[in-house]
Amino acid sequence: MTLKLFLVSAAAAALTGCVSPEQFETTPVQLQTSKGIVTCQLYTKDRVLWDRSIDRPATMSVQEADAICKQEGQRQKDGV
């Protein structure tokens, strides 16, 4: 019983230290593309991997919109 309580406590302590992307959100950015406007949720300049689309034209796939957002995050990271 004591071991079980210890393991549950250790697991709870470990989870409280998890990093959540929401902590690093910036103001969403709208980008004009040939298919329409893509709205991107960018994070810190160091975390381009998390950048993603939160709105896109109906004619655009999620993967395509996310790639556009990652490109914009990389562009900002590079200071261009």
All heavy atoms as a GROMACS GRO file, in nm:
protein
  611
    1MET      N    1   0.083  -0.120   0.000
    1MET     CA    2   0.000   0.000   0.000
    1MET      C    3   0.087   0.125   0.000
    1MET      O    4   0.058   0.220  -0.071
    1MET     CB    5  -0.093  -0.004   0.123
    1MET     CG    6  -0.186   0.112   0.129
    1MET     SD    7  -0.307   0.101  -0.002
    1MET     CE    8  -0.428   0.212   0.054
    2THR      N    9   0.193   0.127   0.078
    2THR     CA   10   0.282   0.243   0.085
    2THR      C   11   0.352   0.263  -0.049
    2THR      O   12   0.367   0.377  -0.094
    2THR     CB   13   0.386   0.223   0.197
    2THR    OG1   14   0.317   0.199   0.319
    2THR    CG2   15   0.473   0.344   0.211
    3LEU      N   16   0.393   0.155  -0.113
    3LEU     CA   17   0.459   0.164  -0.244
    3LEU      C   18   0.363   0.221  -0.348
    3LEU      O   19   0.401   0.306  -0.429
    3LEU     CB   20   0.510   0.027  -0.288
    3LEU     CG   21   0.577   0.022  -0.425
    3LEU    CD1   22   0.700   0.114  -0.426
    3LEU    CD2   23   0.615  -0.119  -0.461
    4LYS      N   24   0.238   0.178  -0.342
    4LYS     CA   25   0.138   0.227  -0.436
    4LYS      C   26   0.116   0.378  -0.418
    4LYS      O   27   0.111   0.452  -0.516
    4LYS     CB   28   0.007   0.151  -0.414
    4LYS     CG   29  -0.096   0.172  -0.520
    4LYS     CD   30  -0.216   0.084  -0.492
    4LYS     CE   31  -0.308   0.077  -0.610
    4LYS     NZ   32  -0.423  -0.007  -0.586
    5LEU      N   33   0.108   0.422  -0.295
    5LEU     CA   34   0.090   0.564  -0.265
    5LEU      C   35   0.212   0.643  -0.313
    5LEU      O   36   0.198   0.750  -0.371
    5LEU     CB   37   0.069   0.585  -0.115
    5LEU     CG   38   0.047   0.729  -0.070
    5LEU    CD1   39  -0.075   0.788  -0.137
    5LEU    CD2   40   0.034   0.736   0.080
    6PHE      N   41   0.329   0.588  -0.293
    6PHE     CA   42   0.452   0.653  -0.339
    6PHE      C   43   0.453   0.668  -0.491
    6PHE      O   44   0.486   0.774  -0.544
    6PHE     CB   45   0.576   0.574  -0.292
    6PHE     CG   46   0.703   0.625  -0.352
    6PHE    CD1   47   0.762   0.742  -0.304
    6PHE    CD2   48   0.764   0.558  -0.457
    6PHE    CE1   49   0.880   0.790  -0.360
    6PHE    CE2   50   0.880   0.606  -0.514
    6PHE     CZ   51   0.939   0.723  -0.465
    7LEU      N   52   0.415   0.562  -0.562
    7LEU     CA   53   0.415   0.566  -0.708
    7LEU      C   54   0.313   0.666  -0.763
    7LEU      O   55   0.341   0.739  -0.857
    7LEU     CB   56   0.389   0.426  -0.765
    7LEU     CG   57   0.500   0.324  -0.742
    7LEU    CD1   58   0.457   0.186  -0.792
    7LEU    CD2   59   0.628   0.368  -0.810
    8VAL      N   60   0.197   0.670  -0.702
    8VAL     CA   61   0.096   0.767  -0.744
    8VAL      C   62   0.144   0.909  -0.718
    8VAL      O   63   0.129   0.998  -0.803
    8VAL     CB   64  -0.039   0.739  -0.672
    8VAL    CG1   65  -0.138   0.853  -0.695
    8VAL    CG2   66  -0.098   0.608  -0.720
    9SER      N   67   0.206   0.932  -0.605
    9SER     CA   68   0.259   1.065  -0.573
    9SER      C   69   0.370   1.105  -0.670
    9SER      O   70   0.377   1.220  -0.714
    9SER     CB   71   0.312   1.068  -0.430
    9SER     OG   72   0.208   1.045  -0.338
   10ALA      N   73   0.457   1.011  -0.701
   10ALA     CA   74   0.566   1.039  -0.793
   10ALA      C   75   0.513   1.071  -0.933
   10ALA      O   76   0.562   1.163  -0.999
   10ALA     CB   77   0.662   0.920  -0.800
   11ALA      N   78   0.411   0.998  -0.976
   11ALA     CA   79   0.352   1.023  -1.107
   11ALA      C   80   0.287   1.161  -1.111
   11ALA      O   81   0.301   1.235  -1.209
   11ALA     CB   82   0.251   0.915  -1.141
   12ALA      N   83   0.217   1.197  -1.006
   12ALA     CA   84   0.153   1.328  -1.000
   12ALA      C   85   0.257   1.440  -1.002
   12ALA      O   86   0.240   1.542  -1.069
   12ALA     CB   87   0.066   1.339  -0.876
   13ALA      N   88   0.365   1.422  -0.931
   13ALA     CA   89   0.471   1.523  -0.928
   13ALA      C   90   0.536   1.537  -1.065
   13ALA      O   91   0.568   1.648  -1.108
   13ALA     CB   92   0.576   1.485  -0.823
   14ALA      N   93   0.554   1.427  -1.134
   14ALA     CA   94   0.615   1.431  -1.267
   14ALA      C   95   0.526   1.505  -1.366
   14ALA      O   96   0.573   1.580  -1.450
   14ALA     CB   97   0.643   1.290  -1.317
   15LEU      N   98   0.395   1.485  -1.357
   15LEU     CA   99   0.303   1.549  -1.450
   15LEU      C  100   0.292   1.699  -1.428
   15LEU      O  101   0.265   1.773  -1.522
   15LEU     CB  102   0.165   1.485  -1.440
   15LEU     CG  103   0.155   1.343  -1.496
   15LEU    CD1  104   0.015   1.287  -1.474
   15LEU    CD2  105   0.190   1.340  -1.643
   16THR      N  106   0.313   1.746  -1.308
   16THR     CA  107   0.302   1.889  -1.282
   16THR      C  108   0.415   1.966  -1.349
   16THR      O  109   0.403   2.086  -1.371
   16THR     CB  110   0.300   1.922  -1.132
   16THR    OG1  111   0.420   1.872  -1.072
   16THR    CG2  112   0.179   1.861  -1.064
   17GLY      N  113   0.522   1.900  -1.383
   17GLY     CA  114   0.636   1.965  -1.447
   17GLY      C  115   0.632   1.960  -1.599
   17GLY      O  116   0.723   2.007  -1.664
   18CYS      N  117   0.526   1.904  -1.658
   18CYS     CA  118   0.517   1.893  -1.804
   18CYS      C  119   0.503   2.030  -1.869
   18CYS      O  120   0.436   2.119  -1.818
   18CYS     CB  121   0.397   1.807  -1.843
   18CYS     SG  122   0.418   1.634  -1.799
   19VAL      N  123   0.565   2.043  -1.983
   19VAL     CA  124   0.559   2.167  -2.060
   19VAL      C  125   0.439   2.159  -2.153
   19VAL      O  126   0.420   2.061  -2.223
   19VAL     CB  127   0.688   2.189  -2.142
   19VAL    CG1  128   0.676   2.311  -2.230
   19VAL    CG2  129   0.807   2.199  -2.049
   20SER      N  130   0.357   2.262  -2.154
   20SER     CA  131   0.240   2.267  -2.239
   20SER      C  132   0.258   2.376  -2.344
   20SER      O  133   0.297   2.489  -2.310
   20SER     CB  134   0.117   2.297  -2.153
   20SER     OG  135   0.005   2.318  -2.235
   21PRO      N  136   0.229   2.347  -2.471
   21PRO     CA  137   0.244   2.449  -2.575
   21PRO      C  138   0.161   2.575  -2.548
   21PRO      O  139   0.202   2.684  -2.588
   21PRO     CB  140   0.195   2.378  -2.701
   21PRO     CG  141   0.210   2.233  -2.674
   21PRO     CD  142   0.189   2.218  -2.526
   22GLU      N  143   0.048   2.561  -2.483
   22GLU     CA  144  -0.039   2.676  -2.457
   22GLU      C  145   0.034   2.786  -2.380
   22GLU      O  146   0.000   2.903  -2.393
   22GLU     CB  147  -0.165   2.634  -2.381
   22GLU     CG  148  -0.263   2.553  -2.465
   22GLU     CD  149  -0.226   2.407  -2.476
   22GLU    OE1  150  -0.146   2.356  -2.394
   22GLU    OE2  151  -0.275   2.342  -2.570
   23GLN      N  152   0.131   2.749  -2.301
   23GLN     CA  153   0.207   2.848  -2.224
   23GLN      C  154   0.289   2.941  -2.313
   23GLN      O  155   0.331   3.047  -2.270
   23GLN     CB  156   0.303   2.778  -2.127
   23GLN     CG  157   0.235   2.693  -2.022
   23GLN     CD  158   0.337   2.609  -1.945
   23GLN    OE1  159   0.420   2.542  -2.005
   23GLN    NE2  160   0.330   2.617  -1.814
   24PHE      N  161   0.315   2.900  -2.437
   24PHE     CA  162   0.404   2.972  -2.526
   24PHE      C  163   0.334   3.035  -2.647
   24PHE      O  164   0.399   3.084  -2.738
   24PHE     CB  165   0.515   2.878  -2.575
   24PHE     CG  166   0.597   2.820  -2.463
   24PHE    CD1  167   0.572   2.693  -2.415
   24PHE    CD2  168   0.697   2.895  -2.403
   24PHE    CE1  169   0.647   2.640  -2.310
   24PHE    CE2  170   0.772   2.843  -2.299
   24PHE     CZ  171   0.747   2.716  -2.252
   25GLU      N  172   0.200   3.031  -2.649
   25GLU     CA  173   0.125   3.085  -2.763
   25GLU      C  174   0.149   3.235  -2.780
   25GLU      O  175   0.155   3.310  -2.684
   25GLU     CB  176  -0.024   3.061  -2.745
   25GLU     CG  177  -0.065   2.917  -2.763
   25GLU     CD  178  -0.214   2.896  -2.745
   25GLU    OE1  179  -0.286   2.988  -2.703
   25GLU    OE2  180  -0.259   2.784  -2.774
   26THR      N  181   0.162   3.276  -2.905
   26THR     CA  182   0.169   3.418  -2.939
   26THR      C  183   0.036   3.457  -3.002
   26THR      O  184  -0.050   3.371  -3.025
   26THR     CB  185   0.284   3.445  -3.038
   26THR    OG1  186   0.256   3.376  -3.160
   26THR    CG2  187   0.418   3.400  -2.982
   27THR      N  188   0.019   3.582  -3.034
   27THR     CA  189  -0.101   3.626  -3.103
   27THR      C  190  -0.107   3.558  -3.240
   27THR      O  191  -0.008   3.558  -3.312
   27THR     CB  192  -0.098   3.779  -3.121
   27THR    OG1  193  -0.085   3.838  -2.992
   27THR    CG2  194  -0.224   3.829  -3.188
   28PRO      N  195  -0.222   3.499  -3.276
   28PRO     CA  196  -0.232   3.434  -3.408
   28PRO      C  197  -0.199   3.529  -3.522
   28PRO      O  198  -0.221   3.649  -3.514
   28PRO     CB  199  -0.379   3.389  -3.414
   28PRO     CG  200  -0.417   3.371  -3.271
   28PRO     CD  201  -0.345   3.481  -3.197
   29VAL      N  202  -0.145   3.472  -3.629
   29VAL     CA  203  -0.101   3.547  -3.746
   29VAL      C  204  -0.184   3.501  -3.866
   29VAL      O  205  -0.206   3.381  -3.884
   29VAL     CB  206   0.049   3.519  -3.775
   29VAL    CG1  207   0.095   3.589  -3.899
   29VAL    CG2  208   0.133   3.554  -3.656
   30GLN      N  209  -0.229   3.595  -3.947
   30GLN     CA  210  -0.301   3.561  -4.069
   30GLN      C  211  -0.209   3.581  -4.188
   30GLN      O  212  -0.145   3.686  -4.201
   30GLN     CB  213  -0.427   3.647  -4.085
   30GLN     CG  214  -0.533   3.612  -3.982
   30GLN     CD  215  -0.665   3.680  -4.011
   30GLN    OE1  216  -0.668   3.792  -4.061
   30GLN    NE2  217  -0.772   3.612  -3.979
   31LEU      N  218  -0.204   3.480  -4.276
   31LEU     CA  219  -0.119   3.484  -4.394
   31LEU      C  220  -0.205   3.470  -4.519
   31LEU      O  221  -0.290   3.380  -4.528
   31LEU     CB  222  -0.017   3.370  -4.390
   31LEU     CG  223   0.074   3.365  -4.268
   31LEU    CD1  224   0.157   3.237  -4.270
   31LEU    CD2  225   0.164   3.486  -4.265
   32GLN      N  226  -0.182   3.556  -4.615
   32GLN     CA  227  -0.254   3.548  -4.743
   32GLN      C  228  -0.180   3.448  -4.833
   32GLN      O  229  -0.059   3.459  -4.853
   32GLN     CB  230  -0.258   3.685  -4.810
   32GLN     CG  231  -0.335   3.687  -4.941
   32GLN     CD  232  -0.483   3.657  -4.922
   32GLN    OE1  233  -0.548   3.715  -4.837
   32GLN    NE2  234  -0.535   3.566  -5.001
   33THR      N  235  -0.253   3.350  -4.884
   33THR     CA  236  -0.198   3.252  -4.978
   33THR      C  237  -0.281   3.257  -5.106
   33THR      O  238  -0.386   3.324  -5.110
   33THR     CB  239  -0.200   3.109  -4.921
   33THR    OG1  240  -0.336   3.063  -4.917
   33THR    CG2  241  -0.138   3.102  -4.783
   34SER      N  242  -0.239   3.185  -5.207
   34SER     CA  243  -0.315   3.182  -5.332
   34SER      C  244  -0.452   3.118  -5.316
   34SER      O  245  -0.543   3.143  -5.394
   34SER     CB  246  -0.235   3.109  -5.440
   34SER     OG  247  -0.212   2.975  -5.399
   35LYS      N  248  -0.470   3.036  -5.210
   35LYS     CA  249  -0.598   2.971  -5.185
   35LYS      C  250  -0.684   3.046  -5.084
   35LYS      O  251  -0.798   3.008  -5.060
   35LYS     CB  252  -0.576   2.828  -5.137
   35LYS     CG  253  -0.515   2.737  -5.242
   35LYS     CD  254  -0.505   2.596  -5.191
   35LYS     CE  255  -0.446   2.504  -5.297
   35LYS     NZ  256  -0.435   2.365  -5.249
   36GLY      N  257  -0.627   3.148  -5.023
   36GLY     CA  258  -0.701   3.224  -4.922
   36GLY      C  259  -0.618   3.246  -4.797
   36GLY      O  260  -0.499   3.216  -4.794
   37ILE      N  261  -0.684   3.295  -4.693
   37ILE     CA  262  -0.614   3.329  -4.569
   37ILE      C  263  -0.599   3.206  -4.479
   37ILE      O  264  -0.694   3.131  -4.456
   37ILE     CB  265  -0.690   3.440  -4.494
   37ILE    CG1  266  -0.688   3.569  -4.577
   37ILE    CG2  267  -0.629   3.464  -4.356
   37ILE    CD1  268  -0.770   3.682  -4.519
   38VAL      N  269  -0.477   3.189  -4.429
   38VAL     CA  270  -0.446   3.084  -4.331
   38VAL      C  271  -0.415   3.156  -4.200
   38VAL      O  272  -0.335   3.249  -4.197
   38VAL     CB  273  -0.324   2.999  -4.374
   38VAL    CG1  274  -0.287   2.900  -4.265
   38VAL    CG2  275  -0.352   2.928  -4.505
   39THR      N  276  -0.481   3.113  -4.094
   39THR     CA  277  -0.454   3.169  -3.961
   39THR      C  278  -0.364   3.070  -3.888
   39THR      O  279  -0.398   2.952  -3.875
   39THR     CB  280  -0.583   3.193  -3.882
   39THR    OG1  281  -0.669   3.278  -3.960
   39THR    CG2  282  -0.554   3.258  -3.748
   40CYS      N  283  -0.250   3.121  -3.841
   40CYS     CA  284  -0.150   3.036  -3.776
   40CYS      C  285  -0.138   3.068  -3.628
   40CYS      O  286  -0.139   3.184  -3.588
   40CYS     CB  287  -0.013   3.060  -3.840
   40CYS     SG  288  -0.007   3.020  -4.015
   41GLN      N  289  -0.127   2.962  -3.549
   41GLN     CA  290  -0.091   2.978  -3.409
   41GLN      C  291   0.058   2.948  -3.400
   41GLN      O  292   0.101   2.835  -3.420
   41GLN     CB  293  -0.169   2.882  -3.319
   41GLN     CG  294  -0.131   2.890  -3.173
   41GLN     CD  295  -0.155   3.030  -3.117
   41GLN    OE1  296  -0.267   3.072  -3.102
   41GLN    NE2  297  -0.047   3.101  -3.088
   42LEU      N  298   0.135   3.053  -3.375
   42LEU     CA  299   0.279   3.038  -3.360
   42LEU      C  300   0.311   3.038  -3.211
   42LEU      O  301   0.235   3.090  -3.130
   42LEU     CB  302   0.353   3.150  -3.432
   42LEU     CG  303   0.322   3.167  -3.581
   42LEU    CD1  304   0.401   3.283  -3.639
   42LEU    CD2  305   0.349   3.039  -3.658
   43TYR      N  306   0.423   2.981  -3.178
   43TYR     CA  307   0.467   2.973  -3.039
   43TYR      C  308   0.596   3.052  -3.026
   43TYR      O  309   0.622   3.141  -3.104
   43TYR     CB  310   0.478   2.827  -2.998
   43TYR     CG  311   0.343   2.758  -3.003
   43TYR    CD1  312   0.295   2.702  -3.120
   43TYR    CD2  313   0.259   2.757  -2.891
   43TYR    CE1  314   0.169   2.643  -3.126
   43TYR    CE2  315   0.133   2.699  -2.896
   43TYR     CZ  316   0.090   2.643  -3.014
   43TYR     OH  317  -0.036   2.586  -3.019
   44THR      N  318   0.677   3.024  -2.931
   44THR     CA  319   0.802   3.098  -2.916
   44THR      C  320   0.888   3.080  -3.039
   44THR      O  321   0.873   2.982  -3.113
   44THR     CB  322   0.880   3.053  -2.792
   44THR    OG1  323   0.927   2.920  -2.814
   44THR    CG2  324   0.797   3.059  -2.666
   45LYS      N  325   0.979   3.169  -3.060
   45LYS     CA  326   1.066   3.162  -3.177
   45LYS      C  327   1.158   3.039  -3.173
   45LYS      O  328   1.214   3.000  -3.275
   45LYS     CB  329   1.148   3.289  -3.189
   45LYS     CG  330   1.059   3.411  -3.206
   45LYS     CD  331   1.124   3.516  -3.291
   45LYS     CE  332   1.043   3.642  -3.296
   45LYS     NZ  333   0.916   3.633  -3.361
   46ASP      N  334   1.170   2.977  -3.057
   46ASP     CA  335   1.252   2.858  -3.044
   46ASP      C  336   1.175   2.729  -3.070
   46ASP      O  337   1.233   2.622  -3.073
   46ASP     CB  338   1.313   2.850  -2.904
   46ASP     CG  339   1.407   2.965  -2.876
   46ASP    OD1  340   1.465   3.018  -2.973
   46ASP    OD2  341   1.422   3.003  -2.759
   47ARG      N  342   1.043   2.737  -3.084
   47ARG     CA  343   0.960   2.617  -3.093
   47ARG      C  344   0.878   2.614  -3.222
   47ARG      O  345   0.757   2.607  -3.219
   47ARG     CB  346   0.868   2.606  -2.973
   47ARG     CG  347   0.942   2.598  -2.843
   47ARG     CD  348   0.855   2.539  -2.735
   47ARG     NE  349   0.918   2.549  -2.604
   47ARG     CZ  350   1.003   2.461  -2.555
   47ARG    NH1  351   1.038   2.357  -2.627
   47ARG    NH2  352   1.054   2.476  -2.436
   48VAL      N  353   0.944   2.617  -3.333
   48VAL     CA  354   0.877   2.614  -3.463
   48VAL      C  355   0.802   2.482  -3.483
   48VAL      O  356   0.699   2.478  -3.550
   48VAL     CB  357   0.980   2.637  -3.577
   48VAL    CG1  358   0.915   2.625  -3.713
   48VAL    CG2  359   1.043   2.775  -3.560
   49LEU      N  360   0.848   2.377  -3.421
   49LEU     CA  361   0.786   2.245  -3.433
   49LEU      C  362   0.639   2.248  -3.392
   49LEU      O  363   0.558   2.175  -3.447
   49LEU     CB  364   0.863   2.144  -3.347
   49LEU     CG  365   0.814   2.000  -3.349
   49LEU    CD1  366   0.832   1.941  -3.489
   49LEU    CD2  367   0.890   1.916  -3.249
   50TRP      N  368   0.602   2.332  -3.297
   50TRP     CA  369   0.463   2.338  -3.249
   50TRP      C  370   0.374   2.423  -3.338
   50TRP      O  371   0.252   2.417  -3.326
   50TRP     CB  372   0.458   2.394  -3.108
   50TRP     CG  373   0.512   2.303  -3.003
   50TRP    CD1  374   0.537   2.169  -3.012
   50TRP    CD2  375   0.547   2.340  -2.869
   50TRP    NE1  376   0.586   2.121  -2.894
   50TRP    CE2  377   0.593   2.224  -2.805
   50TRP    CE3  378   0.545   2.460  -2.800
   50TRP    CZ2  379   0.635   2.225  -2.673
   50TRP    CZ3  380   0.587   2.460  -2.668
   50TRP    CH2  381   0.632   2.343  -2.605
   51ASP      N  382   0.429   2.509  -3.423
   51ASP     CA  383   0.349   2.601  -3.504
   51ASP      C  384   0.249   2.522  -3.588
   51ASP      O  385   0.282   2.417  -3.645
   51ASP     CB  386   0.438   2.686  -3.594
   51ASP     CG  387   0.529   2.779  -3.515
   51ASP    OD1  388   0.506   2.795  -3.393
   51ASP    OD2  389   0.621   2.836  -3.574
   52ARG      N  390   0.125   2.575  -3.596
   52ARG     CA  391   0.019   2.504  -3.667
   52ARG      C  392  -0.088   2.601  -3.713
   52ARG      O  393  -0.096   2.714  -3.667
   52ARG     CB  394  -0.044   2.398  -3.577
   52ARG     CG  395  -0.111   2.459  -3.454
   52ARG     CD  396  -0.160   2.353  -3.357
   52ARG     NE  397  -0.210   2.415  -3.237
   52ARG     CZ  398  -0.334   2.462  -3.221
   52ARG    NH1  399  -0.420   2.451  -3.320
   52ARG    NH2  400  -0.372   2.518  -3.109
   53SER      N  401  -0.173   2.552  -3.803
   53SER     CA  402  -0.285   2.634  -3.850
   53SER      C  403  -0.403   2.615  -3.756
   53SER      O  404  -0.424   2.507  -3.702
   53SER     CB  405  -0.324   2.594  -3.993
   53SER     OG  406  -0.368   2.460  -3.996
   54ILE      N  407  -0.478   2.724  -3.737
   54ILE     CA  408  -0.601   2.715  -3.658
   54ILE      C  409  -0.722   2.751  -3.743
   54ILE      O  410  -0.835   2.732  -3.699
   54ILE     CB  411  -0.594   2.800  -3.530
   54ILE    CG1  412  -0.561   2.947  -3.560
   54ILE    CG2  413  -0.494   2.741  -3.432
   54ILE    CD1  414  -0.565   3.038  -3.437
   55ASP      N  415  -0.699   2.798  -3.865
   55ASP     CA  416  -0.806   2.823  -3.962
   55ASP      C  417  -0.743   2.823  -4.100
   55ASP      O  418  -0.629   2.868  -4.117
   55ASP     CB  419  -0.875   2.956  -3.934
   55ASP     CG  420  -1.006   2.970  -4.012
   55ASP    OD1  421  -1.070   2.866  -4.039
   55ASP    OD2  422  -1.043   3.084  -4.044
   56ARG      N  423  -0.817   2.770  -4.198
   56ARG     CA  424  -0.764   2.758  -4.334
   56ARG      C  425  -0.880   2.759  -4.432
   56ARG      O  426  -0.994   2.732  -4.394
   56ARG     CB  427  -0.686   2.628  -4.347
   56ARG     CG  428  -0.772   2.506  -4.323
   56ARG     CD  429  -0.694   2.375  -4.325
   56ARG     NE  430  -0.776   2.266  -4.274
   56ARG     CZ  431  -0.869   2.204  -4.343
   56ARG    NH1  432  -0.894   2.237  -4.466
   56ARG    NH2  433  -0.939   2.106  -4.286
   57PRO      N  434  -0.851   2.788  -4.559
   57PRO     CA  435  -0.956   2.780  -4.662
   57PRO      C  436  -1.002   2.635  -4.678
   57PRO      O  437  -0.925   2.540  -4.657
   57PRO     CB  438  -0.885   2.828  -4.789
   57PRO     CG  439  -0.763   2.899  -4.743
   57PRO     CD  440  -0.725   2.838  -4.613
   58ALA      N  441  -1.125   2.618  -4.716
   58ALA     CA  442  -1.182   2.483  -4.734
   58ALA      C  443  -1.108   2.404  -4.842
   58ALA      O  444  -1.107   2.281  -4.840
   58ALA     CB  445  -1.330   2.493  -4.767
   59THR      N  446  -1.047   2.474  -4.935
   59THR     CA  447  -0.977   2.407  -5.046
   59THR      C  448  -0.835   2.364  -5.010
   59THR      O  449  -0.764   2.310  -5.093
   59THR     CB  450  -0.970   2.501  -5.168
   59THR    OG1  451  -0.903   2.622  -5.129
   59THR    CG2  452  -1.108   2.534  -5.221
   60MET      N  453  -0.795   2.387  -4.886
   60MET     CA  454  -0.658   2.357  -4.842
   60MET      C  455  -0.661   2.248  -4.736
   60MET      O  456  -0.743   2.251  -4.644
   60MET     CB  457  -0.594   2.484  -4.785
   60MET     CG  458  -0.448   2.468  -4.746
   60MET     SD  459  -0.379   2.622  -4.680
   60MET     CE  460  -0.371   2.724  -4.825
   61SER      N  461  -0.568   2.153  -4.747
   61SER     CA  462  -0.560   2.046  -4.646
   61SER      C  463  -0.497   2.100  -4.517
   61SER      O  464  -0.426   2.201  -4.518
   61SER     CB  465  -0.478   1.929  -4.699
   61SER     OG  466  -0.341   1.965  -4.707
   62VAL      N  467  -0.522   2.029  -4.409
   62VAL     CA  468  -0.462   2.066  -4.281
   62VAL      C  469  -0.310   2.059  -4.291
   62VAL      O  470  -0.240   2.147  -4.242
   62VAL     CB  471  -0.513   1.972  -4.168
   62VAL    CG1  472  -0.438   1.996  -4.039
   62VAL    CG2  473  -0.663   1.990  -4.147
   63GLN      N  474  -0.260   1.956  -4.358
   63GLN     CA  475  -0.115   1.939  -4.372
   63GLN      C  476  -0.054   2.056  -4.447
   63GLN      O  477   0.054   2.106  -4.411
   63GLN     CB  478  -0.082   1.807  -4.443
   63GLN     CG  479  -0.118   1.684  -4.364
   63GLN     CD  480  -0.266   1.644  -4.377
   63GLN    OE1  481  -0.342   1.704  -4.452
   63GLN    NE2  482  -0.306   1.544  -4.300
   64GLU      N  483  -0.120   2.100  -4.554
   64GLU     CA  484  -0.069   2.213  -4.632
   64GLU      C  485  -0.069   2.342  -4.548
   64GLU      O  486   0.028   2.418  -4.548
   64GLU     CB  487  -0.154   2.231  -4.758
   64GLU     CG  488  -0.104   2.337  -4.852
   64GLU     CD  489  -0.191   2.351  -4.977
   64GLU    OE1  490  -0.289   2.276  -4.993
   64GLU    OE2  491  -0.159   2.439  -5.059
   65ALA      N  492  -0.179   2.365  -4.476
   65ALA     CA  493  -0.188   2.485  -4.393
   65ALA      C  494  -0.085   2.481  -4.280
   65ALA      O  495  -0.020   2.583  -4.251
   65ALA     CB  496  -0.329   2.497  -4.336
   66ASP      N  497  -0.068   2.365  -4.218
   66ASP     CA  498   0.032   2.353  -4.112
   66ASP      C  499   0.173   2.379  -4.165
   66ASP      O  500   0.255   2.442  -4.099
   66ASP     CB  501   0.026   2.214  -4.046
   66ASP     CG  502  -0.093   2.198  -3.953
   66ASP    OD1  503  -0.163   2.298  -3.924
   66ASP    OD2  504  -0.117   2.084  -3.908
   67ALA      N  505   0.200   2.331  -4.286
   67ALA     CA  506   0.333   2.353  -4.347
   67ALA      C  507   0.356   2.502  -4.371
   67ALA      O  508   0.468   2.552  -4.347
   67ALA     CB  509   0.344   2.275  -4.478
   68ILE      N  510   0.254   2.573  -4.412
   68ILE     CA  511   0.265   2.718  -4.433
   68ILE      C  512   0.297   2.786  -4.300
   68ILE      O  513   0.381   2.875  -4.293
   68ILE     CB  514   0.136   2.773  -4.497
   68ILE    CG1  515   0.127   2.725  -4.642
   68ILE    CG2  516   0.128   2.925  -4.486
   68ILE    CD1  517  -0.008   2.746  -4.706
   69CYS      N  518   0.231   2.742  -4.194
   69CYS     CA  519   0.254   2.802  -4.062
   69CYS      C  520   0.394   2.771  -4.010
   69CYS      O  521   0.460   2.858  -3.952
   69CYS     CB  522   0.148   2.754  -3.963
   69CYS     SG  523  -0.018   2.815  -4.004
   70LYS      N  524   0.440   2.651  -4.032
   70LYS     CA  525   0.577   2.616  -3.990
   70LYS      C  526   0.680   2.701  -4.068
   70LYS      O  527   0.780   2.745  -4.012
   70LYS     CB  528   0.603   2.467  -4.008
   70LYS     CG  529   0.535   2.382  -3.902
   70LYS     CD  530   0.577   2.238  -3.915
   70LYS     CE  531   0.510   2.141  -3.823
   70LYS     NZ  532   0.434   2.185  -3.714
   71GLN      N  533   0.653   2.722  -4.196
   71GLN     CA  534   0.741   2.807  -4.276
   71GLN      C  535   0.744   2.950  -4.222
   71GLN      O  536   0.851   3.011  -4.214
   71GLN     CB  537   0.696   2.809  -4.422
   71GLN     CG  538   0.724   2.682  -4.497
   71GLN     CD  539   0.663   2.683  -4.637
   71GLN    OE1  540   0.582   2.769  -4.671
   71GLN    NE2  541   0.701   2.585  -4.718
   72GLU      N  542   0.628   3.001  -4.183
   72GLU     CA  543   0.622   3.136  -4.127
   72GLU      C  544   0.695   3.141  -3.993
   72GLU      O  545   0.768   3.237  -3.964
   72GLU     CB  546   0.477   3.181  -4.109
   72GLU     CG  547   0.461   3.315  -4.042
   72GLU     CD  548   0.524   3.433  -4.118
   72GLU    OE1  549   0.557   3.420  -4.237
   72GLU    OE2  550   0.539   3.541  -4.056
   73GLY      N  551   0.678   3.039  -3.911
   73GLY     CA  552   0.750   3.034  -3.784
   73GLY      C  553   0.900   3.032  -3.805
   73GLY      O  554   0.975   3.100  -3.736
   74GLN      N  555   0.944   2.955  -3.904
   74GLN     CA  556   1.088   2.948  -3.935
   74GLN      C  557   1.137   3.082  -3.988
   74GLN      O  558   1.245   3.128  -3.952
   74GLN     CB  559   1.116   2.838  -4.038
   74GLN     CG  560   1.262   2.813  -4.063
   74GLN     CD  561   1.334   2.761  -3.941
   74GLN    OE1  562   1.289   2.666  -3.876
   74GLN    NE2  563   1.446   2.822  -3.904
   75ARG      N  564   1.055   3.149  -4.071
   75ARG     CA  565   1.091   3.280  -4.124
   75ARG      C  566   1.111   3.380  -4.010
   75ARG      O  567   1.210   3.453  -4.005
   75ARG     CB  568   0.983   3.330  -4.219
   75ARG     CG  569   1.018   3.460  -4.290
   75ARG     CD  570   0.900   3.517  -4.367
   75ARG     NE  571   0.800   3.573  -4.278
   75ARG     CZ  572   0.811   3.690  -4.213
   75ARG    NH1  573   0.919   3.763  -4.228
   75ARG    NH2  574   0.715   3.733  -4.134
   76GLN      N  575   1.019   3.377  -3.913
   76GLN     CA  576   1.031   3.468  -3.799
   76GLN      C  577   1.150   3.431  -3.710
   76GLN      O  578   1.219   3.517  -3.659
   76GLN     CB  579   0.902   3.469  -3.718
   76GLN     CG  580   0.788   3.537  -3.789
   76GLN     CD  581   0.666   3.555  -3.702
   76GLN    OE1  582   0.671   3.547  -3.580
   76GLN    NE2  583   0.551   3.580  -3.767
   77LYS      N  584   1.173   3.302  -3.696
   77LYS     CA  585   1.287   3.255  -3.615
   77LYS      C  586   1.419   3.303  -3.675
   77LYS      O  587   1.510   3.345  -3.605
   77LYS     CB  588   1.287   3.103  -3.605
   77LYS     CG  589   1.399   3.045  -3.522
   77LYS     CD  590   1.390   2.893  -3.516
   77LYS     CE  591   1.506   2.837  -3.436
   77LYS     NZ  592   1.501   2.691  -3.433
   78ASP      N  593   1.426   3.300  -3.809
   78ASP     CA  594   1.547   3.342  -3.878
   78ASP      C  595   1.561   3.494  -3.884
   78ASP      O  596   1.663   3.545  -3.929
   78ASP     CB  597   1.548   3.287  -4.021
   78ASP     CG  598   1.558   3.135  -4.023
   78ASP    OD1  599   1.599   3.075  -3.921
   78ASP    OD2  600   1.524   3.074  -4.127
   79GLY      N  601   1.456   3.566  -3.840
   79GLY     CA  602   1.461   3.711  -3.838
   79GLY      C  603   1.442   3.777  -3.973
   79GLY      O  604   1.483   3.889  -3.995
   80VAL      N  605   1.381   3.707  -4.065
   80VAL     CA  606   1.360   3.760  -4.200
   80VAL      C  607   1.233   3.843  -4.204
   80VAL      O  608   1.134   3.816  -4.146
   80VAL     CB  609   1.350   3.644  -4.303
   80VAL    CG1  610   1.321   3.698  -4.441
   80VAL    CG2  611   1.477   3.565  -4.303
   0.00000   0.00000   0.00000
